[in-house]
Amino acid sequence: MVDEIDLHLHPAWQRMVVPMISRNLPNLQFILTSHSPLVTGTLQHENIFVLKECGNGGYTVDQYEEDVHGRTAEQVLLSSYFNLGSTRAPEITEQISQLAAEATSGNPKAAIAAMKLLAAKSAGMPPPEAKRGKARPAKRKIPAKPRGKAEAEALSTAKG
């Protein structure tokens, strides 16, 4: 049994860890837990069990028919396994919902604002009406610590 198989793994490794274990140890059975949509997307639905808390303090184990194998992380997060309504930040989801409701009620300015917000967030740009702050300074290069006395002397000599 391995709890949170994805913990501390780079996303590329999360996509490979379960198939690699399965391929290299075909005669062993593993029980793995994960909250990673990348890990979940590598599995067939027959191999996924969902643990749900009951009202009485107990748990049930469910299996879903929904196939998430090969789906993107976002598609997996929006599936019945994770049951998220959106993968956006909650405040942006709320803004979009409010603008959509206003647009549906006949407010054309709200429709345009919603489209601009969606376009900006989809392209990874700030919304047009967002305040533009000062540009962030470039990252400073931090010199490496000297490894020995000779290197420390060389650095102090080079600095003047």
Secondary structure, 3 states (H helix, E strand, C coil): CECCCCCCCCHHHHHHHHHHHHHHCCCCCCCECCCCHHHHCCCCHHHCCEEEECCCCCEEEECCCCCCCCCCHHHHHCCCCCCCCCCCCHHHHHHHHHHHHHHHCCCHHHHHHHHHHHHHHHHCCCCCCCCCCCCCCCCCCCCCCCCCHHHHHHHHHHHC
